[in-house]
Structure formats: structure tokens, C-alpha cells
Amino acid sequence: MDTSRLRNSFRILLDAAATVAHADPDPIPPAGEWNADQILAHVAIINSATISTASAISSCMHTTYDNRVSHDAWTLTHVLAVAGGRDGLSERIRAQGEVLCALAGPILSEAELDALVPTRLVSKDTILLDQPIPLRDIITGLADVELPGHATQLRTLLSPQATA
């Protein structure tokens, strides 16, 4: 699997996090939205779940993919604390990107990437997906939708409307 889009998406997300941290260390999010730390904690949890799923498949184990825990407020706060704050989360996300690219690139076979994974994806209490999908689609979804979306969400924290 070509991981160039995945690598680029991690770079863009981490650049957005650094831009926010340098411009305003604690920007106020729009009502009902996450702050920068919560966004990064959410991404770290999603990355961990993706790594876990890919590792399970490479070990011939049955697995599922469910992002609900990555929306839990207590879990987001806990992940931030155990990672050592925003800098720790950024470093964790950088390292997770390397791991995911290593797994998706030379380690996982085409058959493993095509393995169907029972998947449940939610966003803001709405089920977006509840069906088996190939592991490859989970990884490309991270590269094409999840990481870019959260990079945009981070950059939006710097807009004048975010604090209105």
C-alpha cells in the first residue's frame, strides 16, 4: 500500500497543531466543539485503534474497529494527561504515524489490507457507518478524511469566529 497520502496527512495535522500552539496556546473553540487538546487526544485514540486493528489482522486475530471511545470526554482528558499534555500528544501522534505507515506499507499483505473488519464509526452521536469494511478503507479514511478534517478543525480555532 502506498502510504504517501497517510504520511502527508500526518504532517499536515501536526503542522496545524504547531501553528495553533504558536499562535494561541489555548484558543477557545466554538460552542459545542472541542479544544485543541481534545482534538489531538481524539486523533491519538483513533490512531491507536487503527494500529491495534492492523496489528490484530497481521496476527491472524479477529478484530473490530469502533471509534466511540474516542468521543468520551473523560477518556480524552485521561489520554491528554498520560501523554504529558499537548506536546506529548503531538509526539505520540507523530510516532503513531510512523507505525501506521510501516504497517500499511511493507508489513501488511494485500490480503490483509483487504480483510473485512466489522466497523462502527460515529460522529457527534450519529452513526456514520456500521458494517464490515476492508482494513485498507479504514487506513485510507484516516488519510483522506479523519486527519485532514481534524487539521482543518485545529486551524478553525484560530479564526475570529471561533472565539465569537
C-alpha positions as CSV (number, residue, x, y, z in Angstrom):
1,M,0.0,0.0,0.0
2,D,1.3,3.4,-0.9
3,T,1.5,5.4,2.3
4,S,2.4,8.8,0.9
5,R,-1.1,10.3,1.5
6,L,-1.1,8.9,5.0
7,R,2.4,10.4,5.7
8,N,1.3,13.7,4.2
9,S,-1.9,13.8,6.3
10,F,0.0,13.3,9.5
11,R,2.4,16.0,8.5
12,I,-0.4,18.5,7.8
13,L,-2.2,17.6,11.1
14,L,0.9,18.1,13.1
15,D,1.7,21.4,11.3
16,A,-1.8,22.6,12.1
17,A,-1.3,21.7,15.8
18,A,2.0,23.5,15.9
19,T,0.5,26.6,14.2
20,V,-2.3,26.7,16.8
21,A,0.1,26.2,19.7
22,H,2.4,29.0,18.5
23,A,-0.4,31.5,17.6
24,D,-2.6,30.9,20.7
25,P,-1.7,28.3,23.3
26,D,-5.3,27.9,24.4
27,P,-7.8,29.1,21.7
28,I,-11.4,29.0,22.7
29,P,-13.4,26.6,20.4
30,P,-16.8,27.5,19.0
31,A,-19.7,26.3,21.2
32,G,-20.1,22.6,21.2
33,E,-16.7,22.0,19.6
34,W,-13.5,20.5,21.0
35,N,-10.5,22.5,22.1
36,A,-7.0,21.7,20.6
37,D,-6.1,19.3,23.3
38,Q,-9.3,17.3,22.9
39,I,-8.9,17.2,19.1
40,L,-5.4,15.8,19.5
41,A,-6.4,13.3,22.1
42,H,-9.2,12.1,19.8
43,V,-6.7,11.7,17.0
44,A,-4.3,9.8,19.2
45,I,-7.1,7.4,20.3
46,I,-8.2,6.8,16.6
47,N,-4.6,6.2,15.7
48,S,-4.2,3.6,18.5
49,A,-7.4,1.9,17.4
50,T,-6.2,1.7,13.8
51,I,-2.7,0.4,14.9
52,S,-4.4,-2.2,17.1
53,T,-6.7,-3.3,14.3
54,A,-3.9,-3.6,11.8
55,S,-1.7,-5.5,14.3
56,A,-4.6,-7.9,15.1
57,I,-5.1,-8.6,11.4
58,S,-1.4,-9.2,10.9
59,S,-1.5,-11.7,13.8
60,C,-4.5,-13.5,12.2
61,M,-6.8,-12.5,15.0
62,H,-10.4,-11.5,14.8
63,T,-10.9,-7.8,15.5
64,T,-13.4,-4.9,15.2
65,Y,-13.0,-1.2,14.8
66,D,-15.1,1.2,16.8
67,N,-14.4,4.9,17.4
68,R,-17.0,5.6,20.1
69,V,-14.5,5.7,23.0
70,S,-12.6,8.5,21.1
71,H,-15.6,10.8,21.8
72,D,-15.7,10.2,25.5
73,A,-14.8,13.4,27.5
74,W,-13.2,11.6,30.4
75,T,-11.1,9.4,28.0
76,L,-10.0,12.5,26.1
77,T,-8.8,14.2,29.3
78,H,-7.1,11.0,30.5
79,V,-5.2,10.5,27.2
80,L,-4.1,14.1,27.4
81,A,-2.8,13.6,30.9
82,V,-1.0,10.3,30.4
83,A,0.6,11.6,27.2
84,G,2.1,14.6,29.1
85,G,0.0,17.4,27.6
86,R,-0.2,18.8,24.1
87,D,3.5,18.3,23.3
88,G,3.3,14.7,24.4
89,L,0.2,14.2,22.3
90,S,1.9,15.7,19.2
91,E,4.9,13.4,19.7
92,R,2.6,10.4,20.2
93,I,0.7,11.2,17.0
94,R,4.0,11.6,15.1
95,A,5.2,8.2,16.3
96,Q,1.8,6.6,15.6
97,G,2.0,7.9,12.0
98,E,5.4,6.2,11.6
99,V,4.0,3.0,13.0
100,L,0.9,3.1,10.8
101,C,2.9,3.8,7.7
102,A,5.3,0.9,8.5
103,L,2.3,-1.5,9.0
104,A,0.3,-0.3,6.0
105,G,3.4,-0.2,3.7
106,P,5.8,-3.1,3.8
107,I,4.3,-5.3,6.5
108,L,0.7,-5.9,5.7
109,S,-0.1,-8.0,2.6
110,E,-2.7,-7.1,0.1
111,A,-4.9,-9.9,1.5
112,E,-4.5,-8.5,5.0
113,L,-5.4,-5.0,3.7
114,D,-8.5,-6.4,2.1
115,A,-9.6,-8.2,5.3
116,L,-13.1,-7.2,6.3
117,V,-13.3,-5.5,9.7
118,P,-16.7,-5.1,11.5
119,T,-16.6,-1.3,11.8
120,R,-18.7,1.3,13.7
121,L,-18.0,5.0,13.1
122,V,-19.8,7.7,15.0
123,S,-19.6,11.5,14.9
124,K,-21.5,13.7,17.3
125,D,-23.8,10.9,18.4
126,T,-24.6,10.0,14.8
127,I,-23.7,6.6,13.4
128,L,-21.9,7.2,10.1
129,L,-21.0,3.5,9.4
130,D,-22.0,0.2,10.9
131,Q,-20.8,-2.6,8.7
132,P,-17.7,-4.6,7.8
133,I,-15.2,-2.7,5.6
134,P,-11.7,-3.6,4.4
135,L,-8.8,-2.6,6.7
136,R,-7.5,-0.7,3.6
137,D,-10.5,1.6,3.8
138,I,-10.0,2.3,7.5
139,I,-6.5,3.4,6.7
140,T,-7.4,5.4,3.7
141,G,-10.3,7.0,5.6
142,L,-7.7,8.1,8.2
143,A,-5.5,9.6,5.5
144,D,-8.2,11.2,3.3
145,V,-10.9,12.2,5.8
146,E,-10.1,11.9,9.5
147,L,-6.7,13.5,9.7
148,P,-7.4,16.3,7.2
149,G,-10.7,17.0,8.9
150,H,-9.1,17.5,12.3
151,A,-6.3,19.6,10.8
152,T,-9.0,21.9,9.5
153,Q,-10.7,21.8,12.8
154,L,-7.5,22.9,14.5
155,R,-6.9,25.7,12.1
156,T,-10.5,26.9,12.6
157,L,-9.7,27.5,16.2
158,L,-7.6,30.5,15.1
159,S,-10.4,32.1,13.1
160,P,-12.1,35.2,14.6
161,Q,-15.4,33.4,14.5
162,A,-14.1,30.6,16.8
163,T,-13.9,33.0,19.8
164,A,-17.2,34.8,19.0
